[in-house]
């Protein structure tokens, strides 16, 4: 994330603290801004984490938000680190767990050219592709999409047999609801000035 120009100009209050949740970050810099009203954001800057918060927050709220943002950054970084090799291993594990190892993909990889689908499968080649838009989503959602595509290796269409097979994954409905929410949110009209910083 680029640095906020307001903060580079020196108009914010800064403090340094250490996380209370056992994070590995070596230093945390909290920058308070009178112009920031509701939003909290964070980014890594070298070996420290910068957390941007509204100036009116209490110290207790600050500490809570620092911990929330450290957890969020750690989750984002771990998901970004999930490469094609790890994704393929995850698919093998899920196949063993939910399909008795019968779904055996030849390849599993992230792709950037799927903007209207979360995943795709070519059963004749045994290839599975997941949209890069899934990166950063909760693990159970990524696992659902992997299971969905693994199921296609066994049953190509979306008939009753396919859905019965997919019922093995216990978070199917929850993950589908999450993805439907993402799609619905993308369709909402953008209202200029709705987010006050």
C-alpha positions as CSV (number, residue, x, y, z in Angstrom):
1,X,0.0,0.0,0.0
2,X,1.4,3.4,-0.8
3,X,1.9,5.8,2.1
4,X,-0.9,8.2,2.9
5,X,0.3,11.7,1.7
6,X,-1.4,13.3,4.8
7,X,0.9,11.3,7.0
8,X,4.0,12.1,5.0
9,X,3.3,15.7,5.4
10,X,3.7,15.3,9.2
11,X,0.1,16.3,10.2
12,X,-0.6,13.1,12.2
13,X,0.3,12.1,15.7
14,X,2.6,9.1,15.9
15,X,3.3,6.5,18.6
16,X,5.1,3.3,18.7
17,X,3.9,0.2,20.5
18,X,4.4,-3.6,20.6
19,X,1.6,-6.0,19.8
20,X,-0.1,-7.9,22.7
21,X,-1.1,-10.9,20.5
22,X,2.3,-12.4,20.0
23,X,2.8,-11.0,16.5
24,X,6.3,-11.3,15.0
25,X,6.3,-7.7,13.9
26,X,9.3,-6.0,15.4
27,X,7.7,-2.5,15.8
28,X,4.4,-1.0,15.3
29,X,3.9,2.7,14.5
30,X,0.4,4.1,15.1
31,X,-0.4,7.2,13.2
32,X,-3.4,9.2,14.3
33,X,-5.2,11.6,11.9
34,X,-7.8,14.2,12.6
35,X,-9.1,13.9,9.0
36,X,-9.6,10.1,9.3
37,X,-13.1,9.6,10.7
38,X,-14.0,5.9,10.7
39,X,-11.5,3.8,8.8
40,X,-8.5,1.9,10.1
41,X,-5.8,0.6,7.8
42,X,-2.3,-0.9,8.1
43,X,0.7,-1.7,5.9
44,X,4.2,-3.0,6.3
45,X,7.0,-0.5,6.0
46,X,10.4,-2.3,6.2
47,X,10.6,-4.1,9.5
48,X,7.7,-2.3,11.1
49,X,3.9,-2.1,10.7
50,X,2.2,1.2,10.3
51,X,-1.4,1.4,11.6
52,X,-3.5,4.4,10.5
53,X,-6.4,5.3,12.9
54,X,-8.7,8.3,13.6
55,X,-7.3,10.7,16.2
56,X,-10.4,10.4,18.4
57,X,-9.8,6.7,19.3
58,X,-9.1,5.8,22.9
59,X,-6.0,3.9,23.8
60,X,-8.0,0.7,24.4
61,X,-9.6,1.1,20.9
62,X,-6.1,1.7,19.5
63,X,-4.7,-1.5,21.0
64,X,-7.7,-3.5,19.8
65,X,-7.4,-2.2,16.3
66,X,-3.6,-2.7,16.2
67,X,-4.2,-6.4,17.1
68,X,-7.0,-6.7,14.5
69,X,-4.9,-5.2,11.8
70,X,-1.8,-7.3,12.7
71,X,-4.0,-10.4,12.4
72,X,-5.4,-9.2,9.1
73,X,-2.0,-8.4,7.6
74,X,-0.6,-11.8,8.7
75,X,-3.6,-13.6,7.1
76,X,-3.1,-11.6,3.8
77,X,0.6,-12.4,3.8
78,X,0.1,-16.1,4.4
79,X,-2.5,-16.3,1.6
80,X,-0.3,-14.4,-0.8
81,X,2.5,-16.9,0.0
82,X,0.2,-19.8,-1.2
83,X,1.8,-20.6,-4.6
84,X,0.8,-23.1,-7.2
85,X,2.8,-25.9,-5.5
86,X,1.0,-25.3,-2.2
87,X,-2.3,-25.0,-3.9
88,X,-1.8,-28.4,-5.6
89,X,-0.8,-30.0,-2.3
90,X,-4.0,-28.5,-0.7
91,X,-6.1,-30.0,-3.5
92,X,-4.5,-33.4,-2.9
93,X,-5.2,-33.2,0.8
94,X,-8.8,-32.2,0.2
95,X,-9.3,-35.0,-2.4
96,X,-8.1,-37.5,0.2
97,X,-10.2,-36.0,3.0
98,X,-13.5,-35.6,1.1
99,X,-13.3,-37.8,-2.1
100,X,-11.2,-40.8,-0.8
101,X,-8.4,-39.6,-3.0
102,X,-10.3,-40.4,-6.2
103,X,-10.0,-36.8,-7.6
104,X,-6.5,-36.6,-8.9
105,X,-5.7,-33.3,-10.7
106,X,-2.7,-33.2,-13.0
107,X,-2.3,-29.5,-12.3
108,X,-3.7,-26.9,-10.0
109,X,-2.8,-23.3,-10.4
110,X,-3.8,-19.6,-9.9
111,X,-4.8,-17.7,-13.0
112,X,-5.5,-14.0,-13.6
113,X,-7.8,-14.3,-16.6
114,X,-10.9,-15.6,-14.7
115,X,-12.9,-12.5,-13.7
116,X,-16.4,-14.0,-13.9
117,X,-15.7,-17.5,-12.5
118,X,-14.1,-18.5,-9.2
119,X,-12.6,-21.7,-10.7
120,X,-12.6,-23.9,-13.7
121,X,-11.7,-27.5,-14.5
122,X,-10.9,-29.4,-17.6
123,X,-11.6,-33.0,-16.7
124,X,-10.0,-34.5,-19.8
125,X,-6.7,-32.8,-18.9
126,X,-7.1,-33.0,-15.1
127,X,-6.4,-29.3,-14.8
128,X,-7.9,-27.0,-12.2
129,X,-7.5,-23.3,-12.3
130,X,-8.6,-20.9,-9.5
131,X,-9.2,-17.2,-10.0
132,X,-6.6,-14.9,-8.4
133,X,-9.6,-13.0,-6.9
134,X,-9.9,-15.8,-4.3
135,X,-6.5,-14.9,-2.8
136,X,-7.1,-13.2,0.5
137,X,-10.5,-14.9,1.0
138,X,-11.0,-17.2,4.0
139,X,-9.5,-20.7,3.7
140,X,-12.8,-22.4,3.9
141,X,-13.9,-20.5,0.7
142,X,-10.8,-21.4,-1.2
143,X,-11.2,-25.0,0.0
144,X,-14.8,-25.0,-1.2
145,X,-13.8,-23.8,-4.7
146,X,-11.0,-26.5,-4.8
147,X,-13.5,-29.1,-3.7
148,X,-16.0,-27.9,-6.3
149,X,-13.4,-28.3,-9.1
150,X,-12.1,-31.6,-7.7
151,X,-15.7,-32.9,-7.8
152,X,-15.8,-32.0,-11.5
153,X,-12.9,-34.4,-12.1
154,X,-15.3,-37.1,-11.0
155,X,-18.6,-35.7,-12.3
156,X,-18.3,-33.2,-15.1
157,X,-21.8,-31.5,-14.9
158,X,-23.8,-29.8,-12.2
159,X,-26.4,-32.5,-11.9
160,X,-27.7,-34.1,-8.6
161,X,-24.8,-36.6,-8.5
162,X,-22.3,-33.7,-8.6
163,X,-24.1,-31.9,-5.7
164,X,-24.4,-35.1,-3.6
165,X,-20.6,-35.6,-4.0
166,X,-19.9,-32.0,-3.0
167,X,-22.0,-32.4,0.2
168,X,-19.0,-34.2,1.6
169,X,-17.4,-30.7,2.2
170,X,-19.1,-29.4,5.4
171,X,-18.8,-25.7,4.6
172,X,-20.3,-25.8,1.2
173,X,-23.4,-23.6,2.0
174,X,-21.4,-21.1,4.1
175,X,-18.7,-20.7,1.3
176,X,-21.4,-20.3,-1.4
177,X,-23.1,-17.6,0.7
178,X,-19.8,-15.8,1.1
179,X,-19.1,-15.9,-2.6
180,X,-22.7,-14.7,-3.4
181,X,-22.1,-11.8,-0.9
182,X,-18.9,-10.8,-2.7
183,X,-20.7,-10.8,-6.1
184,X,-23.6,-8.8,-4.7
185,X,-21.2,-6.3,-3.1
186,X,-19.4,-5.8,-6.4
187,X,-22.8,-5.0,-8.1
188,X,-23.7,-2.3,-5.5
189,X,-23.4,1.3,-6.9
190,X,-20.4,3.2,-5.7
191,X,-21.5,6.3,-3.8
192,X,-18.8,9.0,-3.9
193,X,-17.8,10.2,-0.5
194,X,-19.5,7.3,1.3
195,X,-16.2,6.4,3.0
196,X,-15.0,9.2,5.1
197,X,-11.3,9.3,5.9
